[in-house]
Amino acid sequence: MNVLFKTLQTTLLIVLFTISPIYAADEAPSEPDLKASSYLLIDFHSGIVLAEKNQDKRIEPASITKLMTAYVIYDALKKGSISLDDNVLISEKSWKMEGSRMFVEAGKKVPLKRMLSGLVIQSGNDAAVALAEHIAGSEEAFVSRMNEWAKRLGMNSTHFMNATGWPAENHYTTARDIAKLTRVLIKEFPEHYKLHAKKSYSYNGIKQYNRNKLLWRDKTVDGVKTGHTESAGYCLVASSKRNGMRLISVMLGTKSEKERADYSQELLEYGFRFFETHKLYDSGSVLAEARIWKGTKKTIPAGLMNDFYITVQKGRYKNLKGLMELDTTLDAPIKRGDIVGKAIFKDGATIIKEIPLFALDSVDAGGFWSKVTGSVQKLFN
């Protein structure tokens, strides 16, 4: 690790954000100019935005919705409330669903594992509704879970009305929120995510192909999901991993299947061509000692709760510098996980990323004398 850190003792104002574009216009490679309603390219590990257009524009997600449907299902599998061996009853409602289907038959029971393949690979609307009913009792109750998860994941510009992506008033999201969801889905459920790389699936004697054309074009692409309605246009969320670097692209509102695939490929190529990602620190790394007042200890280790990655323009990693700002007003008690400062990463005058520094230990409040002397010392600090 060759990032140079300086520590500033200062009263802290926490500001967390990602800068895009990373570099000034005269330094950075030209971003692709693509004819889509909106798009976004991020690095999976660092979360840094590499290219974007209208990333906060509210759009209709079409079957991209099924990424959240899948996420809720994966979470239920993880918690053990459902099993891949469950038999899912096909209701009249699910059987009657229009649009893309896996062609299940009303009244039959189908193993959940097979239904999940129909949801992810074939983008089956019938599978989405049947699975929603199996998990939550009704599609409406399942959608409530989807919206709850959207809030927990910080998808602040998203609201779902159904589990399929069928056009509905008040059913919307943004490229930024889709990228957030995709990133956490890949991170939390790597085994289930493998399903998104499958090129085809057969059920009831009918073989259907994954509509993500990049799975055939580029062997480094392993997902994620397509979507299309007349009003939403052609959409594609794609992810590719090369030499340990994973990128996620979100392409929304193109005019054809070919455009969504071509534009997504162009975004991914741009990211891999011009940027590189480095792991700077492991989870639990101590980066500084924070001063604590009125406690049983005078200092506490400050650092990171998770692995930390940074993405920079190729050839500029050597220019990366780090600056730490620690809050000088911290009074005990302090709990492990409390924010006690921030780290700022810069290339020259350009801020690449800011992250919080957390207390990696706890400090109890001191006795009466410790509080008195601590108050006095703090005044003259």
One Martini backbone bead per residue (centre of mass of N, CA, C, O) as a GRO file, in nm:
protein
  381
    1MET     BB    1   0.090   0.040   0.028
    2ASN     BB    2   0.127   0.390  -0.124
    3VAL     BB    3  -0.049   0.568   0.042
    4LEU     BB    4  -0.052   0.896   0.151
    5PHE     BB    5  -0.091   1.008   0.486
    6LYS     BB    6  -0.281   1.261   0.642
    7THR     BB    7  -0.353   1.420   0.960
    8LEU     BB    8  -0.640   1.589   1.076
    9GLN     BB    9  -0.722   1.807   1.338
   10THR     BB   10  -1.077   1.816   1.334
   11THR     BB   11  -1.374   1.920   1.287
   12LEU     BB   12  -1.639   1.717   1.176
   13LEU     BB   13  -1.764   1.674   0.838
   14ILE     BB   14  -1.976   1.456   0.696
   15VAL     BB   15  -1.899   1.341   0.356
   16LEU     BB   16  -2.075   1.132   0.115
   17PHE     BB   17  -1.926   1.056  -0.209
   18THR     BB   18  -1.934   1.042  -0.567
   19ILE     BB   19  -1.735   1.110  -0.835
   20SER     BB   20  -1.860   1.257  -1.152
   21PRO     BB   21  -1.617   1.267  -1.295
   22ILE     BB   22  -1.300   1.192  -1.192
   23TYR     BB   23  -1.200   1.390  -1.416
   24ALA     BB   24  -1.107   1.621  -1.594
   25ALA     BB   25  -1.171   1.686  -1.923
   26ASP     BB   26  -0.850   1.716  -2.000
   27GLU     BB   27  -0.777   1.412  -1.870
   28ALA     BB   28  -1.004   1.245  -1.961
   29PRO     BB   29  -1.159   1.026  -2.121
   30SER     BB   30  -1.399   0.991  -2.341
   31GLU     BB   31  -1.713   0.948  -2.320
   32PRO     BB   32  -1.968   0.792  -2.411
   33ASP     BB   33  -2.224   0.862  -2.670
   34LEU     BB   34  -2.548   0.757  -2.594
   35LYS     BB   35  -2.877   0.650  -2.722
   36ALA     BB   36  -3.012   0.695  -2.421
   37SER     BB   37  -3.187   0.781  -2.152
   38SER     BB   38  -2.994   0.598  -1.963
   39TYR     BB   39  -2.674   0.562  -1.777
   40LEU     BB   40  -2.429   0.328  -1.615
   41LEU     BB   41  -2.088   0.312  -1.472
   42ILE     BB   42  -1.940   0.073  -1.247
   43ASP     BB   43  -1.759  -0.032  -0.985
   44PHE     BB   44  -1.804  -0.292  -0.778
   45HIS     BB   45  -1.595  -0.243  -0.543
   46SER     BB   46  -1.599   0.089  -0.523
   47GLY     BB   47  -1.857   0.245  -0.672
   48ILE     BB   48  -1.743   0.403  -0.900
   49VAL     BB   49  -1.799   0.638  -1.137
   50LEU     BB   50  -1.731   0.633  -1.502
   51ALA     BB   51  -2.030   0.664  -1.628
   52GLU     BB   52  -2.298   0.900  -1.739
   53LYS     BB   53  -2.672   0.930  -1.788
   54ASN     BB   54  -2.925   1.013  -1.613
   55GLN     BB   55  -2.909   0.847  -1.326
   56ASP     BB   56  -3.180   1.013  -1.188
   57LYS     BB   57  -3.384   0.919  -1.383
   58ARG     BB   58  -3.702   0.844  -1.417
   59ILE     BB   59  -3.803   0.501  -1.475
   60GLU     BB   60  -3.901   0.224  -1.649
   61PRO     BB   61  -3.792  -0.115  -1.578
   62ALA     BB   62  -3.940  -0.351  -1.624
   63SER     BB   63  -3.764  -0.656  -1.593
   64ILE     BB   64  -3.560  -0.536  -1.393
   65THR     BB   65  -3.739  -0.588  -1.147
   66LYS     BB   66  -3.641  -0.895  -1.108
   67LEU     BB   67  -3.402  -0.828  -0.925
   68MET     BB   68  -3.576  -0.783  -0.671
   69THR     BB   69  -3.724  -1.046  -0.675
   70ALA     BB   70  -3.466  -1.215  -0.644
   71TYR     BB   71  -3.356  -1.091  -0.385
   72VAL     BB   72  -3.591  -1.176  -0.199
   73ILE     BB   73  -3.553  -1.477  -0.252
   74TYR     BB   74  -3.260  -1.508  -0.159
   75ASP     BB   75  -3.316  -1.417   0.129
   76ALA     BB   76  -3.518  -1.641   0.201
   77LEU     BB   77  -3.316  -1.871   0.156
   78LYS     BB   78  -3.108  -1.778   0.366
   79LYS     BB   79  -3.326  -1.785   0.613
   80GLY     BB   80  -3.528  -2.051   0.555
   81SER     BB   81  -3.837  -1.991   0.457
   82ILE     BB   82  -3.720  -2.134   0.207
   83SER     BB   83  -3.687  -2.379  -0.068
   84LEU     BB   84  -3.573  -2.539  -0.349
   85ASP     BB   85  -3.781  -2.792  -0.272
   86ASP     BB   86  -4.017  -2.650  -0.315
   87ASN     BB   87  -4.364  -2.633  -0.396
   88VAL     BB   88  -4.521  -2.448  -0.651
   89LEU     BB   89  -4.820  -2.300  -0.688
   90ILE     BB   90  -5.026  -2.253  -0.967
   91SER     BB   91  -5.204  -1.995  -1.042
   92GLU     BB   92  -5.429  -1.827  -1.226
   93LYS     BB   93  -5.280  -1.560  -1.231
   94SER     BB   94  -4.999  -1.663  -1.328
   95TRP     BB   95  -5.101  -1.812  -1.587
   96LYS     BB   96  -5.227  -1.528  -1.717
   97MET     BB   97  -4.978  -1.403  -1.782
   98GLU     BB   98  -4.816  -1.184  -1.965
   99GLY     BB   99  -4.567  -1.211  -2.174
  100SER     BB  100  -4.316  -1.339  -2.037
  101ARG     BB  101  -4.262  -1.704  -2.021
  102MET     BB  102  -4.251  -2.056  -1.892
  103PHE     BB  103  -4.520  -2.228  -1.901
  104VAL     BB  104  -4.712  -2.278  -1.680
  105GLU     BB  105  -4.962  -2.466  -1.494
  106ALA     BB  106  -5.252  -2.466  -1.364
  107GLY     BB  107  -5.243  -2.645  -1.045
  108LYS     BB  108  -4.953  -2.689  -1.033
  109LYS     BB  109  -4.638  -2.822  -0.915
  110VAL     BB  110  -4.322  -2.650  -0.873
  111PRO     BB  111  -4.010  -2.632  -0.830
  112LEU     BB  112  -3.839  -2.367  -0.719
  113LYS     BB  113  -3.581  -2.404  -0.884
  114ARG     BB  114  -3.731  -2.386  -1.160
  115MET     BB  115  -3.865  -2.111  -1.119
  116LEU     BB  116  -3.603  -1.948  -1.092
  117SER     BB  117  -3.507  -1.999  -1.379
  118GLY     BB  118  -3.759  -1.871  -1.515
  119LEU     BB  119  -3.706  -1.589  -1.403
  120VAL     BB  120  -3.401  -1.532  -1.490
  121ILE     BB  121  -3.381  -1.650  -1.789
  122GLN     BB  122  -3.693  -1.607  -1.905
  123SER     BB  123  -3.860  -1.383  -1.757
  124GLY     BB  124  -4.109  -1.485  -1.596
  125ASN     BB  125  -4.418  -1.374  -1.502
  126ASP     BB  126  -4.534  -1.634  -1.385
  127ALA     BB  127  -4.300  -1.688  -1.189
  128ALA     BB  128  -4.310  -1.427  -1.024
  129VAL     BB  129  -4.598  -1.463  -0.908
  130ALA     BB  130  -4.574  -1.746  -0.785
  131LEU     BB  131  -4.338  -1.676  -0.595
  132ALA     BB  132  -4.475  -1.447  -0.443
  133GLU     BB  133  -4.708  -1.620  -0.329
  134HIS     BB  134  -4.533  -1.831  -0.180
  135ILE     BB  135  -4.382  -1.624   0.013
  136ALA     BB  136  -4.641  -1.395   0.084
  137GLY     BB  137  -4.944  -1.493  -0.049
  138SER     BB  138  -4.894  -1.233  -0.232
  139GLU     BB  139  -4.803  -0.992  -0.447
  140GLU     BB  140  -4.856  -0.749  -0.263
  141ALA     BB  141  -4.683  -0.847  -0.022
  142PHE     BB  142  -4.422  -0.874  -0.183
  143VAL     BB  143  -4.397  -0.575  -0.271
  144SER     BB  144  -4.353  -0.470   0.013
  145ARG     BB  145  -4.075  -0.603   0.037
  146MET     BB  146  -3.943  -0.459  -0.196
  147ASN     BB  147  -3.974  -0.170  -0.071
  148GLU     BB  148  -3.820  -0.225   0.187
  149TRP     BB  149  -3.551  -0.293   0.047
  150ALA     BB  150  -3.512  -0.029  -0.100
  151LYS     BB  151  -3.470   0.134   0.158
  152ARG     BB  152  -3.230  -0.027   0.282
  153LEU     BB  153  -3.049   0.020   0.004
  154GLY     BB  154  -3.097   0.327  -0.097
  155MET     BB  155  -3.358   0.339  -0.297
  156ASN     BB  156  -3.490   0.657  -0.322
  157SER     BB  157  -3.603   0.622  -0.651
  158THR     BB  158  -3.807   0.377  -0.564
  159HIS     BB  159  -4.104   0.194  -0.698
  160PHE     BB  160  -4.331  -0.072  -0.648
  161MET     BB  161  -4.625  -0.269  -0.799
  162ASN     BB  162  -4.460  -0.527  -0.893
  163ALA     BB  163  -4.281  -0.842  -0.987
  164THR     BB  164  -4.236  -0.792  -1.322
  165GLY     BB  165  -4.271  -0.487  -1.481
  166TRP     BB  166  -4.536  -0.406  -1.536
  167PRO     BB  167  -4.706  -0.156  -1.633
  168ALA     BB  168  -4.724   0.118  -1.384
  169GLU     BB  169  -4.826   0.328  -1.176
  170ASN     BB  170  -4.564   0.392  -0.959
  171HIS     BB  171  -4.335   0.242  -1.144
  172TYR     BB  172  -3.995   0.295  -1.039
  173THR     BB  173  -3.659   0.419  -1.133
  174THR     BB  174  -3.295   0.407  -1.154
  175ALA     BB  175  -2.976   0.367  -1.241
  176ARG     BB  176  -2.858   0.397  -0.959
  177ASP     BB  177  -3.044   0.188  -0.815
  178ILE     BB  178  -2.976  -0.055  -0.990
  179ALA     BB  179  -2.674  -0.062  -0.918
  180LYS     BB  180  -2.709  -0.111  -0.619
  181LEU     BB  181  -2.860  -0.379  -0.641
  182THR     BB  182  -2.654  -0.536  -0.811
  183ARG     BB  183  -2.416  -0.517  -0.620
  184VAL     BB  184  -2.552  -0.664  -0.373
  185LEU     BB  185  -2.633  -0.925  -0.513
  186ILE     BB  186  -2.348  -1.021  -0.588
  187LYS     BB  187  -2.225  -1.006  -0.300
  188GLU     BB  188  -2.448  -1.182  -0.130
  189PHE     BB  189  -2.519  -1.392  -0.403
  190PRO     BB  190  -2.302  -1.570  -0.576
  191GLU     BB  191  -2.448  -1.842  -0.630
  192HIS     BB  192  -2.712  -1.729  -0.756
  193TYR     BB  193  -2.576  -1.551  -0.976
  194LYS     BB  194  -2.499  -1.782  -1.177
  195LEU     BB  195  -2.781  -1.791  -1.319
  196HIS     BB  196  -2.730  -1.521  -1.499
  197ALA     BB  197  -2.535  -1.694  -1.713
  198LYS     BB  198  -2.752  -1.842  -1.844
  199LYS     BB  199  -2.860  -1.909  -2.182
  200SER     BB  200  -3.069  -2.146  -2.099
  201TYR     BB  201  -3.417  -2.291  -2.081
  202SER     BB  202  -3.619  -2.578  -1.993
  203TYR     BB  203  -3.987  -2.599  -2.017
  204ASN     BB  204  -4.233  -2.794  -2.120
  205GLY     BB  205  -4.060  -2.832  -2.399
  206ILE     BB  206  -3.937  -2.530  -2.373
  207LYS     BB  207  -3.692  -2.340  -2.529
  208GLN     BB  208  -3.508  -2.070  -2.384
  209TYR     BB  209  -3.345  -1.753  -2.416
  210ASN     BB  210  -3.135  -1.541  -2.319
  211ARG     BB  211  -3.149  -1.184  -2.384
  212ASN     BB  212  -2.841  -1.167  -2.323
  213LYS     BB  213  -2.612  -1.120  -2.575
  214LEU     BB  214  -2.335  -1.101  -2.412
  215LEU     BB  215  -2.306  -1.407  -2.342
  216TRP     BB  216  -2.201  -1.462  -2.645
  217ARG     BB  217  -1.980  -1.235  -2.700
  218ASP     BB  218  -1.878  -1.236  -2.380
  219LYS     BB  219  -1.705  -1.432  -2.148
  220THR     BB  220  -1.703  -1.202  -1.908
  221VAL     BB  221  -2.002  -1.223  -1.906
  222ASP     BB  222  -2.255  -1.294  -1.613
  223GLY     BB  223  -2.471  -1.065  -1.677
  224VAL     BB  224  -2.811  -0.999  -1.571
  225LYS     BB  225  -3.057  -0.806  -1.717
  226THR     BB  226  -3.352  -0.768  -1.886
  227GLY     BB  227  -3.570  -0.525  -2.072
  228HIS     BB  228  -3.925  -0.476  -2.198
  229THR     BB  229  -4.116  -0.207  -2.333
  230GLU     BB  230  -4.270   0.029  -2.504
  231SER     BB  231  -4.212   0.257  -2.280
  232ALA     BB  232  -3.907   0.166  -2.189
  233GLY     BB  233  -3.775  -0.012  -2.376
  234TYR     BB  234  -3.443  -0.112  -2.398
  235CYS     BB  235  -3.285  -0.317  -2.145
  236LEU     BB  236  -2.957  -0.338  -1.956
  237VAL     BB  237  -2.788  -0.545  -1.728
  238ALA     BB  238  -2.433  -0.561  -1.680
  239SER     BB  239  -2.154  -0.800  -1.623
  240SER     BB  240  -1.790  -0.783  -1.580
  241LYS     BB  241  -1.485  -0.994  -1.561
  242ARG     BB  242  -1.136  -0.871  -1.538
  243ASN     BB  243  -0.870  -0.932  -1.364
  244GLY     BB  244  -1.059  -0.867  -1.092
  245MET     BB  245  -1.244  -0.671  -1.257
  246ARG     BB  246  -1.566  -0.524  -1.194
  247LEU     BB  247  -1.848  -0.439  -1.396
  248ILE     BB  248  -2.138  -0.213  -1.414
  249SER     BB  249  -2.416  -0.190  -1.637
  250VAL     BB  250  -2.669   0.063  -1.729
  251MET     BB  251  -2.933   0.027  -1.976
  252LEU     BB  252  -3.175   0.278  -2.090
  253GLY     BB  253  -3.383   0.337  -2.351
  254THR     BB  254  -3.370   0.183  -2.614
  255LYS     BB  255  -3.461   0.077  -2.958
  256SER     BB  256  -3.299  -0.206  -2.921
  257GLU     BB  257  -3.134  -0.495  -2.878
  258LYS     BB  258  -2.876  -0.404  -3.019
  259GLU     BB  259  -2.828  -0.140  -2.867
  260ARG     BB  260  -2.811  -0.248  -2.576
  261ALA     BB  261  -2.564  -0.426  -2.639
  262ASP     BB  262  -2.368  -0.227  -2.772
  263TYR     BB  263  -2.365  -0.010  -2.546
  264SER     BB  264  -2.276  -0.195  -2.316
  265GLN     BB  265  -2.009  -0.279  -2.444
  266GLU     BB  266  -1.892   0.008  -2.466
  267LEU     BB  267  -1.886   0.068  -2.165
  268LEU     BB  268  -1.708  -0.168  -2.074
  269GLU     BB  269  -1.462  -0.103  -2.253
  270TYR     BB  270  -1.407   0.171  -2.133
  271GLY     BB  271  -1.347   0.081  -1.843
  272PHE     BB  272  -1.113  -0.128  -1.906
  273ARG     BB  273  -0.930   0.067  -2.074
  274PHE     BB  274  -0.912   0.337  -1.850
  275PHE     BB  275  -0.926   0.148  -1.583
  276GLU     BB  276  -0.842   0.086  -1.229
  277THR     BB  277  -0.833  -0.154  -0.954
  278HIS     BB  278  -0.775  -0.123  -0.593
  279LYS     BB  279  -0.669  -0.269  -0.301
  280LEU     BB  280  -0.604  -0.111   0.009
  281TYR     BB  281  -0.801  -0.252   0.231
  282ASP     BB  282  -0.890  -0.427   0.499
  283SER     BB  283  -1.084  -0.539   0.714
  284GLY     BB  284  -0.986  -0.366   1.015
  285SER     BB  285  -0.815  -0.140   0.946
  286VAL     BB  286  -0.573   0.075   1.080
  287LEU     BB  287  -0.534   0.445   1.034
  288ALA     BB  288  -0.588   0.551   1.338
  289GLU     BB  289  -0.599   0.778   1.626
  290ALA     BB  290  -0.851   0.868   1.840
  291ARG     BB  291  -0.961   1.120   2.038
  292ILE     BB  292  -1.076   1.084   2.381
  293TRP     BB  293  -1.319   1.209   2.599
  294LYS     BB  294  -1.418   1.115   2.918
  295GLY     BB  295  -1.259   0.836   2.948
  296THR     BB  296  -1.090   0.522   2.989
  297LYS     BB  297  -0.972   0.638   2.720
  298LYS     BB  298  -0.777   0.841   2.494
  299THR     BB  299  -0.787   0.619   2.267
  300ILE     BB  300  -0.882   0.501   1.928
  301PRO     BB  301  -0.928   0.296   1.680
  302ALA     BB  302  -0.922   0.382   1.330
  303GLY     BB  303  -1.133   0.259   1.049
  304LEU     BB  304  -1.241  -0.037   0.883
  305MET     BB  305  -1.525  -0.258   0.814
  306ASN     BB  306  -1.425  -0.285   0.513
  307ASP     BB  307  -1.328  -0.335   0.227
  308PHE     BB  308  -1.101  -0.133   0.015
  309TYR     BB  309  -1.159   0.046  -0.290
  310ILE     BB  310  -1.001   0.180  -0.596
  311THR     BB  311  -1.064   0.399  -0.880
  312VAL     BB  312  -0.855   0.466  -1.167
  313GLN     BB  313  -0.676   0.591  -1.390
  314LYS     BB  314  -0.461   0.481  -1.591
  315GLY     BB  315  -0.143   0.555  -1.439
  316ARG     BB  316  -0.253   0.709  -1.144
  317TYR     BB  317  -0.191   0.557  -0.877
  318LYS     BB  318   0.078   0.711  -0.795
  319ASN     BB  319  -0.101   0.989  -0.733
  320LEU     BB  320  -0.224   0.887  -0.485
  321LYS     BB  321  -0.393   1.038  -0.204
  322GLY     BB  322  -0.419   1.069   0.157
  323LEU     BB  323  -0.677   1.191   0.390
  324MET     BB  324  -0.727   1.260   0.739
  325GLU     BB  325  -1.022   1.312   0.946
  326LEU     BB  326  -1.060   1.398   1.288
  327ASP     BB  327  -1.246   1.406   1.557
  328THR     BB  328  -1.204   1.638   1.846
  329THR     BB  329  -1.514   1.589   2.004
  330LEU     BB  330  -1.493   1.312   2.149
  331ASP     BB  331  -1.714   1.148   2.366
  332ALA     BB  332  -1.774   0.955   2.611
  333PRO     BB  333  -1.921   0.712   2.475
  334ILE     BB  334  -1.784   0.455   2.255
  335LYS     BB  335  -1.867   0.264   1.974
  336ARG     BB  336  -1.844   0.022   1.777
  337GLY     BB  337  -1.899   0.193   1.457
  338ASP     BB  338  -1.845   0.468   1.502
  339ILE     BB  339  -1.803   0.780   1.378
  340VAL     BB  340  -1.458   0.954   1.370
  341GLY     BB  341  -1.425   1.001   1.051
  342LYS     BB  342  -1.221   1.059   0.748
  343ALA     BB  343  -1.140   0.964   0.411
  344ILE     BB  344  -0.932   1.109   0.151
  345PHE     BB  345  -0.917   1.075  -0.207
  346LYS     BB  346  -0.651   1.189  -0.430
  347ASP     BB  347  -0.588   1.352  -0.754
  348GLY     BB  348  -0.463   1.597  -0.660
  349ALA     BB  349  -0.753   1.803  -0.666
  350THR     BB  350  -0.908   1.533  -0.701
  351ILE     BB  351  -1.180   1.373  -0.585
  352ILE     BB  352  -1.255   1.030  -0.560
  353LYS     BB  353  -1.296   0.963  -0.236
  354GLU     BB  354  -1.517   0.912   0.048
  355ILE     BB  355  -1.476   0.785   0.389
  356PRO     BB  356  -1.545   0.638   0.673
  357LEU     BB  357  -1.444   0.630   1.010
  358PHE     BB  358  -1.413   0.378   1.255
  359ALA     BB  359  -1.465   0.237   1.544
  360LEU     BB  360  -1.268  -0.056   1.668
  361ASP     BB  361  -1.376   0.027   1.951
  362SER     BB  362  -1.444   0.075   2.299
  363VAL     BB  363  -1.565   0.346   2.524
  364ASP     BB  364  -1.603   0.438   2.836
  365ALA     BB  365  -1.709   0.621   3.073
  366GLY     BB  366  -1.593   0.810   3.306
  367GLY     BB  367  -1.547   0.960   3.577
  368PHE     BB  368  -1.565   1.251   3.731
  369TRP     BB  369  -1.264   1.338   3.694
  370SER     BB  370  -1.248   1.273   3.390
  371LYS     BB  371  -1.462   1.484   3.306
  372VAL     BB  372  -1.326   1.735   3.416
  373THR     BB  373  -1.045   1.714   3.278
  374GLY     BB  374  -1.153   1.674   2.990
  375SER     BB  375  -1.291   1.951   2.963
  376VAL     BB  376  -1.039   2.121   2.999
  377GLN     BB  377  -0.856   1.996   2.777
  378LYS     BB  378  -1.052   2.055   2.540
  379LEU     BB  379  -1.030   2.368   2.547
  380PHE     BB  380  -0.696   2.346   2.476
  381ASN     BB  381  -0.683   2.179   2.194
   0.00000   0.00000   0.00000
